[in-house]
Amino acid sequence: MDIHALLRETQRAHASDLHLLAGAPPSLRIHGGIRAMDYPALDAMTCDGLVRSMLNDDLATTLAQQWQVCFTYIPREESGQPLGHFRVSVHLREGVAEAAIRVTPSRARTLHELGIAPIIGDLALKDAGLILITGPTGHGKTTTMNALIHHMATRTRRKIITIEDPVEYRHPHGQSLLVQLEVGSDVRSFGAALRHALREDPDVICIGEMRDLETISTALLAAETGHLVLATLHTPSAIGTVNRIIDVFPADAQAQVRIQLAGTLTAVISQRLLPRADGRGRCLAAELLICNDAVRTHIREEKMHLTANVLATSRSLGMQRLEDHLRIHLEAGTISRQVAASAANDPRVLADLL
């Protein structure tokens, strides 16, 4: 058993992730579920050796110091061709190195391939604003971000700076100038990289994840000062995303943040990847909140609960509740009723189909 053989099997199985844990067989995530590979459970020494075989000296030092490390891994075949592109997250458990390895695409997928509404592509061509891509871990936020980067780079002449942890896909410049920075190798942190990026004459800044108050605050400032900012966030709904951003700040700063967010937020894409009823992979279901005057007023006046009605009645403007997209999938037979009920923010909206 060696790591390259395991990665080849992962690709052949069309799995999204390979998990290496001591005491368990190597396991794959396929269409959202975990399946053990046909190998015995890994003992501590074997697991540690498999994981450490992917580390160079610098990564090994970082793991020893911080007990965790995340990096891009591009192994080579004997011919010199890349075996594939992988995002590796390593941690130590009782001194043993274990890993979750995400298979990343060799090219950026298009918005059409992903099933992203065309209006999102149009909004990404605007000169300024804040576009947020949200959803649970493993539900395609980074894939959507890369599709938007590709969309912008091939259609506009702008300077685009990305801050990622790690860089999953290296984009060609296209018509734009594209600078991709990786946390841990090119920059020390999202916050520090974002502050410095503002001095590098960018038109667009893409943030792999808004993790803390400093990053969120600087992202709002960047959008407020005339940049287009794209970022991902781990939140379950579009309305919940707005509340989450505001709640990160101290109480005495939240009124000002509401004004900033109301003035800069362009759209929130809250997405889920759901297992298809035919077992052939997963499909995208998304909620789309586009900021109009009503939404901006709700943000400023702390009335986000009223935005649910705006989402429900503004389909002509391109907005979409998650339940609206689930309904489309249900009526087409793409997903099961059980999947739709578990994914919906408000299953009552789908009561006639469940």
VOPAGU-2260 file (C-alpha; in pm, 1 decimal, decimal comma):
REM VOPAGU-2260
SITE   aa  ch    i         X         Y         Z
SITE  MET   A    0       0,0       0,0       0,0
SITE  ASP   A    1     138,5     340,4     -97,6
SITE  ILE   A    2     -18,4     683,3    -114,4
SITE  HIS   A    3      -9,1     710,3    -493,8
SITE  ALA   A    4    -193,0     379,8    -536,9
SITE  LEU   A    5    -458,5     496,2    -289,9
SITE  LEU   A    6    -498,9     826,5    -474,5
SITE  ARG   A    7    -539,9     646,5    -807,8
SITE  GLU   A    8    -812,3     428,6    -656,5
SITE  THR   A    9    -977,8     738,9    -513,9
SITE  GLN   A   10    -993,6     893,6    -859,7
SITE  ARG   A   11   -1119,9     574,4   -1024,8
SITE  ALA   A   12   -1401,5     555,7    -769,0
SITE  HIS   A   13   -1498,1     919,8    -848,7
SITE  ALA   A   14   -1469,7     994,9    -477,8
SITE  SER   A   15   -1445,7    1349,8    -348,1
SITE  ASP   A   16   -1221,5    1265,3     -49,4
SITE  LEU   A   17    -982,8    1002,2      85,8
SITE  HIS   A   18    -958,9     964,4     465,2
SITE  LEU   A   19    -657,1     807,7     636,7
SITE  LEU   A   20    -714,3     734,1    1007,2
SITE  ALA   A   21    -528,8     496,3    1237,9
SITE  GLY   A   22    -750,1     205,2    1339,4
SITE  ALA   A   23    -976,6     226,0    1031,2
SITE  PRO   A   24    -937,5     116,4     668,1
SITE  PRO   A   25    -862,6     388,0     414,0
SITE  SER   A   26   -1206,5     533,3     340,0
SITE  LEU   A   27   -1365,1     730,5      56,3
SITE  ARG   A   28   -1641,4     987,5      49,8
SITE  ILE   A   29   -1859,5     910,9    -252,0
SITE  HIS   A   30   -2170,3    1119,7    -325,6
SITE  GLY   A   31   -2165,7    1246,3      32,3
SITE  GLY   A   32   -2135,6     908,1     209,3
SITE  ILE   A   33   -1831,3     735,1     363,5
SITE  ARG   A   34   -1726,9     395,0     224,3
SITE  ALA   A   35   -1435,6     183,2     347,5
SITE  MET   A   36   -1187,2      67,5      83,1
SITE  ASP   A   37   -1097,6    -298,0      48,6
SITE  TYR   A   38    -796,6    -279,8     280,1
SITE  PRO   A   39    -738,0    -378,8     641,6
SITE  ALA   A   40    -747,6    -117,2     914,5
SITE  LEU   A   41    -438,2     103,2     919,2
SITE  ASP   A   42    -210,9      58,6    1218,1
SITE  ALA   A   43     -53,7     373,1    1361,0
SITE  MET   A   44     284,0     323,8    1190,2
SITE  THR   A   45     134,4     259,6     846,1
SITE  CYS   A   46    -104,7     553,6     868,1
SITE  ASP   A   47     171,2     787,7     985,5
SITE  GLY   A   48     402,4     672,4     707,1
SITE  LEU   A   49     141,3     715,6     433,2
SITE  VAL   A   50      59,6    1069,4     545,1
SITE  ARG   A   51     418,7    1180,5     601,9
SITE  SER   A   52     519,1    1053,8     257,0
SITE  MET   A   53     334,0    1358,8     118,2
SITE  LEU   A   54     522,1    1610,4     336,2
SITE  ASN   A   55     836,7    1797,4     238,3
SITE  ASP   A   56    1074,3    1923,2     507,5
SITE  ASP   A   57     896,2    2258,7     550,6
SITE  LEU   A   58     553,1    2094,9     586,5
SITE  ALA   A   59     692,8    1839,1     830,9
SITE  THR   A   60     835,7    2122,8    1041,4
SITE  THR   A   61     502,0    2308,6    1035,4
SITE  LEU   A   62     318,6    1991,5    1141,5
SITE  ALA   A   63     562,5    1938,3    1429,4
SITE  GLN   A   64     518,4    2297,0    1547,8
SITE  GLN   A   65     144,9    2349,6    1491,8
SITE  TRP   A   66      13,7    1988,7    1494,5
SITE  GLN   A   67    -187,7    2066,7    1180,2
SITE  VAL   A   68    -102,5    2158,8     822,2
SITE  CYS   A   69    -300,0    2210,1     499,9
SITE  PHE   A   70    -142,0    2207,0     152,9
SITE  THR   A   71    -186,5    2128,5    -216,1
SITE  TYR   A   72     -37,5    1798,4    -332,4
SITE  ILE   A   73      35,4    1730,2    -701,5
SITE  PRO   A   74     215,2    1393,6    -727,9
SITE  ARG   A   75     377,3    1288,9   -1054,0
SITE  GLU   A   76     359,2     966,6   -1251,6
SITE  GLU   A   77     683,3     809,2   -1376,3
SITE  SER   A   78     615,7     981,2   -1708,6
SITE  GLY   A   79     625,2    1316,8   -1531,3
SITE  GLN   A   80     254,2    1381,6   -1583,3
SITE  PRO   A   81      52,9    1490,1   -1277,6
SITE  LEU   A   82    -136,7    1205,8   -1113,9
SITE  GLY   A   83    -391,1    1464,6   -1002,8
SITE  HIS   A   84    -451,1    1766,5    -782,8
SITE  PHE   A   85    -531,5    1716,1    -415,0
SITE  ARG   A   86    -595,7    1935,4    -110,4
SITE  VAL   A   87    -449,9    1768,5     196,8
SITE  SER   A   88    -541,7    1849,4     558,3
SITE  VAL   A   89    -316,5    1675,6     810,7
SITE  HIS   A   90    -357,0    1659,0    1188,7
SITE  LEU   A   91    -187,2    1470,7    1470,8
SITE  ARG   A   92    -382,5    1233,1    1694,3
SITE  GLU   A   93    -186,2    1076,8    1978,6
SITE  GLY   A   94     126,9    1167,7    1781,6
SITE  VAL   A   95      11,7     988,2    1465,6
SITE  ALA   A   96     -28,9    1185,2    1141,6
SITE  GLU   A   97    -376,2    1140,7     989,1
SITE  ALA   A   98    -525,0    1312,1     683,9
SITE  ALA   A   99    -831,5    1409,6     486,4
SITE  ILE   A  100    -744,4    1439,3     117,2
SITE  ARG   A  101    -980,1    1626,9    -116,1
SITE  VAL   A  102    -967,2    1554,9    -490,3
SITE  THR   A  103    -960,7    1888,8    -672,2
SITE  PRO   A  104   -1032,0    1934,9   -1043,0
SITE  SER   A  105    -754,3    1983,3   -1294,8
SITE  ARG   A  106    -953,2    2271,5   -1445,0
SITE  ALA   A  107   -1206,8    2520,1   -1319,1
SITE  ARG   A  108   -1561,8    2419,8   -1401,2
SITE  THR   A  109   -1789,8    2675,1   -1563,4
SITE  LEU   A  110   -2094,0    2830,0   -1398,9
SITE  HIS   A  111   -2311,5    2650,9   -1653,9
SITE  GLU   A  112   -2157,8    2312,4   -1569,4
SITE  LEU   A  113   -2225,6    2372,2   -1201,5
SITE  GLY   A  114   -2582,6    2486,5   -1256,0
SITE  ILE   A  115   -2518,2    2834,1   -1112,3
SITE  ALA   A  116   -2779,1    3092,5   -1213,8
SITE  PRO   A  117   -2645,0    3323,5   -1489,8
SITE  ILE   A  118   -2732,4    3631,1   -1282,7
SITE  ILE   A  119   -2447,9    3542,8   -1042,5
SITE  GLY   A  120   -2202,2    3558,2   -1330,5
SITE  ASP   A  121   -2341,0    3898,6   -1425,0
SITE  LEU   A  122   -2302,6    4027,1   -1068,0
SITE  ALA   A  123   -1939,7    3904,8   -1061,6
SITE  LEU   A  124   -1863,1    4140,4   -1349,0
SITE  LYS   A  125   -1963,1    4447,3   -1145,1
SITE  ASP   A  126   -1692,4    4692,6   -1041,4
SITE  ALA   A  127   -1757,1    4682,0    -665,7
SITE  GLY   A  128   -1953,9    4506,2    -395,8
SITE  LEU   A  129   -1948,6    4194,4    -178,0
SITE  ILE   A  130   -2055,6    3851,0    -304,0
SITE  LEU   A  131   -2068,4    3571,6     -45,7
SITE  ILE   A  132   -2072,1    3199,6    -120,0
SITE  THR   A  133   -2196,4    3004,0     179,4
SITE  GLY   A  134   -2297,2    2655,9     288,2
SITE  PRO   A  135   -2171,0    2361,3     492,1
SITE  THR   A  136   -1821,2    2216,3     453,7
SITE  GLY   A  137   -1787,7    1994,2     148,7
SITE  HIS   A  138   -2077,2    2145,9     -44,3
SITE  GLY   A  139   -1886,6    2303,9    -329,7
SITE  LYS   A  140   -1818,8    2659,5    -211,2
SITE  THR   A  141   -1459,1    2656,9    -336,4
SITE  THR   A  142   -1566,5    2503,7    -667,3
SITE  THR   A  143   -1818,5    2783,9    -715,9
SITE  MET   A  144   -1556,2    3042,9    -619,4
SITE  ASN   A  145   -1314,2    2904,2    -880,0
SITE  ALA   A  146   -1587,9    2905,3   -1144,0
SITE  LEU   A  147   -1649,3    3275,2   -1073,8
SITE  ILE   A  148   -1274,9    3351,3   -1085,6
SITE  HIS   A  149   -1254,9    3178,6   -1425,3
SITE  HIS   A  150   -1565,3    3367,0   -1540,7
SITE  MET   A  151   -1413,9    3703,1   -1446,1
SITE  ALA   A  152   -1062,8    3631,6   -1572,8
SITE  THR   A  153   -1182,5    3529,7   -1918,8
SITE  ARG   A  154   -1424,5    3820,6   -1964,6
SITE  THR   A  155   -1268,4    4127,7   -1804,8
SITE  ARG   A  156    -938,2    4312,8   -1792,6
SITE  ARG   A  157    -884,5    4346,0   -1420,3
SITE  LYS   A  158    -631,2    4258,7   -1152,6
SITE  ILE   A  159    -767,1    3973,2    -943,1
SITE  ILE   A  160    -598,9    3872,3    -615,9
SITE  THR   A  161    -702,0    3550,2    -443,4
SITE  ILE   A  162    -613,6    3446,1     -88,3
SITE  GLU   A  163    -662,5    3072,3     -41,9
SITE  ASP   A  164    -581,7    2796,3     206,6
SITE  PRO   A  165    -458,9    2615,8       5,2
SITE  VAL   A  166    -473,2    2710,7    -364,1
SITE  GLU   A  167    -675,8    2430,4    -521,9
SITE  TYR   A  168    -656,6    2531,3    -887,0
SITE  ARG   A  169    -403,4    2750,4   -1064,9
SITE  HIS   A  170    -589,7    2971,4   -1310,4
SITE  PRO   A  171    -431,5    3109,1   -1628,0
SITE  HIS   A  172    -436,1    3487,3   -1642,6
SITE  GLY   A  173    -689,9    3500,4   -1924,9
SITE  GLN   A  174    -764,8    3865,3   -2006,6
SITE  SER   A  175    -693,0    3966,4   -1646,7
SITE  LEU   A  176    -388,2    3973,8   -1422,1
SITE  LEU   A  177    -430,8    3697,8   -1164,3
SITE  VAL   A  178    -232,6    3672,9    -838,9
SITE  GLN   A  179    -307,1    3362,1    -628,7
SITE  LEU   A  180    -166,1    3363,8    -275,5
SITE  GLU   A  181    -157,8    3059,3     -49,7
SITE  VAL   A  182    -182,1    3094,1     327,7
SITE  GLY   A  183     115,0    2925,0     490,5
SITE  SER   A  184     349,7    2948,8     194,0
SITE  ASP   A  185     295,3    3291,2      33,3
SITE  VAL   A  186     124,8    3475,0     321,1
SITE  ARG   A  187      92,0    3418,1     695,1
SITE  SER   A  188    -281,4    3468,3     741,4
SITE  PHE   A  189    -600,0    3573,4     563,0
SITE  GLY   A  190    -616,5    3899,7     756,7
SITE  ALA   A  191    -255,5    4004,0     694,0
SITE  ALA   A  192    -274,3    3906,6     326,0
SITE  LEU   A  193    -600,1    4097,0     279,0
SITE  ARG   A  194    -460,1    4415,0     434,3
SITE  HIS   A  195    -155,6    4399,1     206,8
SITE  ALA   A  196    -364,5    4312,4    -100,7
SITE  LEU   A  197    -536,8    4649,4     -73,7
SITE  ARG   A  198    -199,3    4812,5    -148,4
SITE  GLU   A  199    -143,0    4607,3    -464,8
SITE  ASP   A  200    -388,0    4792,5    -690,9
SITE  PRO   A  201    -649,4    4513,1    -713,3
SITE  ASP   A  202    -986,5    4536,4    -881,4
SITE  VAL   A  203   -1113,9    4207,7    -735,4
SITE  ILE   A  204   -1018,1    4027,4    -413,3
SITE  CYS   A  205   -1126,5    3666,4    -356,5
SITE  ILE   A  206   -1101,4    3534,9      -0,7
SITE  GLY   A  207   -1098,6    3157,6      45,2
SITE  GLU   A  208   -1270,7    3185,1     382,4
SITE  MET   A  209   -1378,6    3469,6     611,0
SITE  ARG   A  210   -1277,1    3312,3     941,1
SITE  ASP   A  211   -1246,9    3592,7    1191,6
SITE  LEU   A  212   -1337,3    3950,0    1279,6
SITE  GLU   A  213   -1020,2    4095,3    1125,3
SITE  THR   A  214   -1080,0    3929,5     787,6
SITE  ILE   A  215   -1450,3    4019,6     780,6
SITE  SER   A  216   -1380,2    4379,6     882,1
SITE  THR   A  217   -1112,0    4424,3     615,4
SITE  ALA   A  218   -1331,7    4259,1     349,6
SITE  LEU   A  219   -1610,0    4507,9     425,8
SITE  LEU   A  220   -1361,5    4794,5     403,9
SITE  ALA   A  221   -1233,0    4665,9      68,9
SITE  ALA   A  222   -1585,4    4646,9     -73,5
SITE  GLU   A  223   -1668,2    4988,5      71,6
SITE  THR   A  224   -1364,3    5148,0     -95,6
SITE  GLY   A  225   -1461,5    5040,0    -447,1
SITE  HIS   A  226   -1334,7    4683,3    -485,6
SITE  LEU   A  227   -1530,4    4372,4    -578,7
SITE  VAL   A  228   -1486,6    4117,6    -299,1
SITE  LEU   A  229   -1581,0    3748,6    -320,6
SITE  ALA   A  230   -1560,6    3530,4     -11,0
SITE  THR   A  231   -1685,2    3203,2     135,4
SITE  LEU   A  232   -1846,2    3155,7     474,7
SITE  HIS   A  233   -1973,6    2851,9     666,6
SITE  THR   A  234   -2336,1    2953,9     718,7
SITE  PRO   A  235   -2655,4    2756,9     642,4
SITE  SER   A  236   -2873,1    3023,0     476,5
SITE  ALA   A  237   -2857,8    3360,0     306,6
SITE  ILE   A  238   -3038,9    3540,2     588,3
SITE  GLY   A  239   -2829,3    3358,0     847,7
SITE  THR   A  240   -2515,9    3477,4     668,9
SITE  VAL   A  241   -2603,6    3844,1     722,6
SITE  ASN   A  242   -2679,7    3784,9    1090,2
SITE  ARG   A  243   -2360,4    3583,7    1137,3
SITE  ILE   A  244   -2140,0    3860,8     995,8
SITE  ILE   A  245   -2298,7    4123,5    1219,9
SITE  ASP   A  246   -2281,1    3901,7    1530,1
SITE  VAL   A  247   -1903,9    3859,4    1489,0
SITE  PHE   A  248   -1855,4    4224,1    1587,7
SITE  PRO   A  249   -1882,9    4366,5    1940,0
SITE  ALA   A  250   -2227,8    4506,0    2027,2
SITE  ASP   A  251   -2112,2    4867,3    2016,7
SITE  ALA   A  252   -1982,4    4824,5    1658,8
SITE  GLN   A  253   -2281,5    4642,0    1510,4
SITE  ALA   A  254   -2480,6    4950,3    1409,6
SITE  GLN   A  255   -2189,4    5072,4    1197,1
SITE  VAL   A  256   -2137,7    4726,1    1049,5
SITE  ARG   A  257   -2504,4    4713,9     947,8
SITE  ILE   A  258   -2457,0    5038,2     755,3
SITE  GLN   A  259   -2140,1    4904,4     588,9
SITE  LEU   A  260   -2299,8    4571,9     498,9
SITE  ALA   A  261   -2617,2    4734,8     366,9
SITE  GLY   A  262   -2406,5    4954,5     142,7
SITE  THR   A  263   -2173,2    4685,3       8,0
SITE  LEU   A  264   -2350,4    4347,7      -0,3
SITE  THR   A  265   -2436,4    4248,8    -356,7
SITE  ALA   A  266   -2550,5    3887,4    -326,3
SITE  VAL   A  267   -2539,9    3575,4    -110,4
SITE  ILE   A  268   -2529,7    3229,1    -266,8
SITE  SER   A  269   -2616,5    2965,7      -4,9
SITE  GLN   A  270   -2567,2    2622,8    -156,4
SITE  ARG   A  271   -2605,6    2251,1     -90,3
SITE  LEU   A  272   -2482,6    1947,1    -281,4
SITE  LEU   A  273   -2751,3    1678,1    -258,2
SITE  PRO   A  274   -2741,4    1308,4    -355,1
SITE  ARG   A  275   -2929,1    1238,9    -675,4
SITE  ALA   A  276   -3218,4     995,7    -661,9
SITE  ASP   A  277   -3061,5     783,4    -938,9
SITE  GLY   A  278   -2737,0     744,9    -740,2
SITE  ARG   A  279   -2531,8     918,5   -1009,3
SITE  GLY   A  280   -2354,2    1179,8    -806,4
SITE  ARG   A  281   -2488,0    1497,8    -650,8
SITE  CYS   A  282   -2676,0    1804,3    -772,7
SITE  LEU   A  283   -2666,4    2165,3    -661,6
SITE  ALA   A  284   -2949,4    2337,0    -476,8
SITE  ALA   A  285   -2896,5    2703,9    -402,4
SITE  GLU   A  286   -3059,6    2999,2    -234,3
SITE  LEU   A  287   -2992,0    3333,7    -403,2
SITE  LEU   A  288   -3033,1    3659,2    -212,3
SITE  ILE   A  289   -2970,6    3967,7    -424,5
SITE  CYS   A  290   -2955,1    4296,3    -240,1
SITE  ASN   A  291   -3221,9    4542,3    -348,4
SITE  ASP   A  292   -3354,2    4846,0    -159,6
SITE  ALA   A  293   -3582,0    4634,4      60,2
SITE  VAL   A  294   -3300,8    4399,4     168,2
SITE  ARG   A  295   -3066,8    4691,1     238,2
SITE  THR   A  296   -3332,9    4851,6     457,7
SITE  HIS   A  297   -3380,7    4526,6     648,5
SITE  ILE   A  298   -3006,2    4502,5     712,5
SITE  ARG   A  299   -2981,1    4862,8     836,8
SITE  GLU   A  300   -3289,9    4843,5    1055,2
SITE  GLU   A  301   -3218,7    4499,1    1206,0
SITE  LYS   A  302   -3522,4    4339,8    1040,3
SITE  MET   A  303   -3365,2    4048,6     853,3
SITE  HIS   A  304   -3658,5    3825,3     949,2
SITE  LEU   A  305   -3863,3    4022,5     693,8
SITE  THR   A  306   -3622,3    3927,6     415,1
SITE  ALA   A  307   -3774,2    3578,9     393,8
SITE  ASN   A  308   -4079,1    3737,2     229,9
SITE  VAL   A  309   -3857,3    3930,3     -13,6
SITE  LEU   A  310   -3688,7    3605,3    -114,6
SITE  ALA   A  311   -4026,3    3438,9    -169,6
SITE  THR   A  312   -4170,9    3719,1    -384,5
SITE  SER   A  313   -3871,9    3841,4    -589,7
SITE  ARG   A  314   -3808,9    3560,9    -837,2
SITE  SER   A  315   -3842,6    3810,7   -1121,7
SITE  LEU   A  316   -3530,0    3983,6    -985,0
SITE  GLY   A  317   -3332,8    3657,7    -984,7
SITE  MET   A  318   -3382,8    3571,3    -617,6
SITE  GLN   A  319   -3450,9    3216,3    -514,4
SITE  ARG   A  320   -3534,7    3042,9    -189,7
SITE  LEU   A  321   -3358,0    2714,2    -128,0
SITE  GLU   A  322   -3702,9    2553,9    -119,0
SITE  ASP   A  323   -3780,3    2689,4    -468,2
SITE  HIS   A  324   -3476,5    2510,5    -608,8
SITE  LEU   A  325   -3558,7    2195,1    -411,6
SITE  ARG   A  326   -3907,4    2204,0    -563,0
SITE  ILE   A  327   -3758,3    2214,0    -913,7
SITE  HIS   A  328   -3543,0    1909,0    -833,4
SITE  LEU   A  329   -3836,1    1723,8    -672,8
SITE  GLU   A  330   -4068,7    1782,8    -966,1
SITE  ALA   A  331   -3795,7    1665,3   -1205,2
SITE  GLY   A  332   -3733,7    1353,4    -994,2
SITE  THR   A  333   -3369,2    1453,7    -943,2
SITE  ILE   A  334   -3379,0    1415,1    -563,8
SITE  SER   A  335   -3590,7    1215,1    -323,8
SITE  ARG   A  336   -3852,7    1360,5     -89,4
SITE  GLN   A  337   -3642,3    1254,1     209,2
SITE  VAL   A  338   -3339,4    1445,1      79,8
SITE  ALA   A  339   -3550,3    1753,9       7,1
SITE  ALA   A  340   -3708,2    1750,5     353,0
SITE  SER   A  341   -3371,4    1723,8     528,4
SITE  ALA   A  342   -3211,4    1998,1     315,8
SITE  ALA   A  343   -3492,6    2256,3     335,2
SITE  ASN   A  344   -3461,5    2551,2     570,9
SITE  ASP   A  345   -3841,5    2542,2     604,3
SITE  PRO   A  346   -3990,0    2204,0     498,2
SITE  ARG   A  347   -4340,7    2349,9     531,2
SITE  VAL   A  348   -4286,8    2532,7     201,9
SITE  LEU   A  349   -4263,8    2191,5      32,1
SITE  ALA   A  350   -4549,5    2029,7     225,7
SITE  ASP   A  351   -4753,9    1961,9     -90,0
SITE  LEU   A  352   -4470,0    1753,3    -235,4
SITE  LEU   A  353   -4341,8    1576,8      76,5
